[in-house]
Amino acid sequence: AGESMTSAQPMRAVDCAGQSTPRFATPRAMLEAMEAATCGLAADACVRNFVGVIDSMELDHLVCETELFPADALDFYTHLNLGGAVPTPPDVLARMDVLRGKYYAFTRGGSQGDYRAGMAAKVDDVVDCLRSHPGSKRALLCVPYSSGRQSHEVQHSDTDEAKCLREIHFFIDASDGRVHATGFMRAQAAVIFPKNIHMIGCLLGGIAARLQRQPGTYTHFVTTLVNGRE
């Protein structure tokens, strides 16, 4: 079966998350909330089912620099993971090998945080979906196993396959015509959030630009929130 008739136009939505979920003006504000929630936790403790809505995902709000993630590191990881799905700025592209040598490390996510597999094709499909069916509920970007194995072939002990970001849903809201997104993380280390949100924000902005629309809000669901990667 193809798309339903209701997908021809953006859907009018009642945003339950917006009514009952914490809202943050920018990614930096969400990062500060994550840090406050996790900084005093014992080593064997976590926060379950953290959720929040970020109101502004504009490009100038995406850079949350920290000691672990200076701006160059954010640029490197985002464009490594997007694999050309969103144009890499020429000055970043020319320095990718140098940046890899300087910033690629386990402490910043390592191979577990590598989302490149099939990324360009998946982004193309999301764009085609929303261009052809602006009201679609099928504009999904799923994170597959980078080894090419099926889910039933991967074990919990395969660390490189235990990607933290599992899925992003994109949709156009009839109320403002913008492209919004909702992401689902099996786990989130607050110290890694600057890298994650920079990539997600650039992805949202790139998809919106190809659709000749503006990026909207982003809702972030995290099953298990911790402070670091220990």
C-alpha positions in Angstrom: 0.0 0.0 0.0 1.2 3.5 -0.8 0.9 6.7 1.3 -2.6 7.5 2.6 -4.6 10.4 1.1 -3.9 12.5 4.3 -0.2 12.6 3.4 -0.7 15.1 0.5 -0.6 18.1 2.9 1.2 18.7 6.2 -0.8 17.5 9.1 -2.4 19.7 11.7 -1.1 18.5 15.1 -1.7 18.9 18.8 1.8 18.8 20.3 1.4 16.7 23.5 5.2 17.0 24.1 5.0 20.8 24.0 2.2 20.8 26.6 3.8 18.6 29.2 7.5 18.3 28.5 10.3 20.7 29.5 11.2 23.1 26.7 14.6 24.6 26.1 15.4 27.6 24.1 18.6 26.3 22.6 20.7 23.1 22.6 23.0 24.7 25.2 20.1 25.1 27.6 19.3 21.4 27.2 23.0 20.5 27.8 22.9 22.5 31.0 19.8 20.6 32.2 21.5 17.3 31.4 24.6 18.3 33.4 22.5 19.4 36.3 20.6 16.1 36.4 23.6 13.9 36.2 26.6 15.7 37.7 26.0 14.4 41.2 24.9 10.9 40.4 26.8 7.9 41.8 28.8 5.8 39.3 26.0 3.2 39.2 23.1 5.6 38.8 21.3 7.2 35.9 18.3 9.3 34.8 15.6 7.3 33.0 13.4 8.6 30.2 14.7 12.1 29.9 12.8 14.1 27.3 12.9 17.7 26.2 12.0 20.0 23.3 14.5 22.4 21.8 12.8 25.4 20.3 15.6 26.8 18.2 17.7 24.5 16.0 19.1 27.3 13.9 22.7 26.9 12.8 24.2 29.5 15.1 22.7 27.7 18.2 24.1 24.3 17.4 27.7 24.8 18.6 27.9 23.8 22.2 31.7 24.0 22.7 33.2 22.2 25.7 36.7 21.1 26.6 36.0 17.7 25.0 34.3 19.2 21.9 35.8 22.4 20.6 34.2 23.8 17.4 36.6 22.0 15.1 35.8 18.6 16.8 32.1 19.2 16.3 32.6 20.0 12.6 34.7 16.9 12.1 32.4 14.5 13.7 29.2 15.9 12.1 30.6 15.8 8.6 32.3 12.4 9.1 29.0 11.0 10.2 26.8 12.7 7.6 29.1 11.3 4.8 28.2 14.0 2.3 24.5 13.8 3.0 24.8 17.5 4.0 27.4 19.6 2.1 30.7 19.8 4.0 32.0 23.4 4.2 35.1 23.6 2.0 37.4 24.7 4.8 36.3 21.7 6.9 36.6 19.3 4.0 40.2 20.3 3.3 41.2 19.6 7.0 39.3 16.3 7.6 42.4 14.2 7.7 44.1 16.5 10.1 41.0 16.8 12.3 40.7 13.0 12.4 44.2 12.7 13.7 43.5 15.3 16.4 40.0 14.5 17.6 39.0 10.9 16.7 39.0 9.0 20.0 37.1 6.6 22.2 36.4 9.4 24.7 34.4 11.2 22.0 32.4 8.2 20.9 34.9 6.3 18.7 33.5 3.7 16.3 30.4 3.2 18.5 29.4 6.8 17.5 30.0 6.2 13.7 26.7 6.7 11.9 27.9 6.9 8.3 26.6 3.7 6.9 24.1 4.5 4.1 23.5 8.0 5.5 23.3 9.8 2.2 20.8 7.4 0.8 18.7 7.6 3.9 18.6 11.4 3.8 17.7 11.3 0.2 14.7 9.1 1.1 13.6 11.4 3.8 13.7 14.4 1.5 11.9 12.5 -1.3 9.2 11.3 1.2 8.4 14.8 2.5 8.6 16.4 -0.9 6.2 13.9 -2.4 4.0 13.5 0.7 4.3 16.5 3.0 2.0 15.0 5.6 3.8 11.6 5.7 4.5 9.7 8.9 7.2 7.7 7.1 10.1 10.2 6.9 12.3 8.1 9.2 16.1 7.9 9.5 16.9 4.6 11.1 20.4 3.7 12.3 21.3 0.3 11.0 24.1 -2.0 12.1 27.2 -0.7 10.3 28.5 -4.3 9.7 25.5 -4.9 7.4 24.1 -7.7 9.7 20.5 -7.9 10.6 19.3 -7.1 14.1 18.8 -10.7 15.1 22.5 -11.4 14.1 23.9 -8.7 16.4 24.6 -9.4 20.1 24.6 -7.0 23.0 28.3 -7.6 23.4 29.1 -6.0 20.0 30.1 -2.6 21.3 30.6 -1.0 17.9 27.1 -1.9 16.9 25.5 -0.5 20.1 24.8 2.9 18.5 23.3 5.3 21.0 21.2 7.2 18.5 18.6 4.8 17.1 16.1 6.7 15.0 15.1 10.2 13.9 11.6 11.0 12.7 11.1 14.1 10.5 7.7 15.8 9.8 6.3 19.0 8.4 3.7 20.8 10.7 0.9 22.6 9.0 0.8 25.3 11.6 4.2 26.8 10.6 5.3 24.9 7.5 8.6 24.0 9.1 10.5 20.7 9.3 10.6 19.3 12.8 12.3 16.2 14.2 12.1 13.8 17.0 15.1 11.7 18.0 15.4 8.5 20.1 18.5 7.6 22.0 18.9 4.3 23.8 21.5 6.1 26.0 23.0 9.6 26.2 26.2 10.7 28.0 25.8 14.4 28.8 29.4 15.0 27.8 28.7 13.6 24.3 25.5 15.6 23.8 27.3 18.5 22.0 28.5 16.1 19.3 25.1 14.5 18.9 23.0 17.6 18.8 25.4 19.3 16.3 25.0 16.4 13.9 21.2 16.2 14.4 20.8 19.9 14.0 22.9 20.1 10.8 20.9 17.1 9.5 17.6 18.8 10.2 18.8 22.1 8.7 20.1 20.3 5.6 16.9 18.4 5.0 14.8 21.6 5.6 17.0 23.5 3.1 16.5 20.8 0.4 12.7 21.1 0.9 13.0 24.9 0.8 11.6 25.2 4.3 12.9 26.3 7.7 14.1 24.0 10.5 11.7 23.7 13.4 11.8 22.2 16.8 13.6 19.1 17.9 12.4 16.7 20.6 15.0 14.5 22.3 14.1 11.2 24.0 16.7 9.4 26.0 16.0 6.1 27.8 19.2 6.2 29.9 21.0 9.5 30.7 24.4 9.5 32.4 27.1 12.1 32.7 30.2 10.4 31.2 31.1 7.3 29.3 32.7 5.4 32.2 
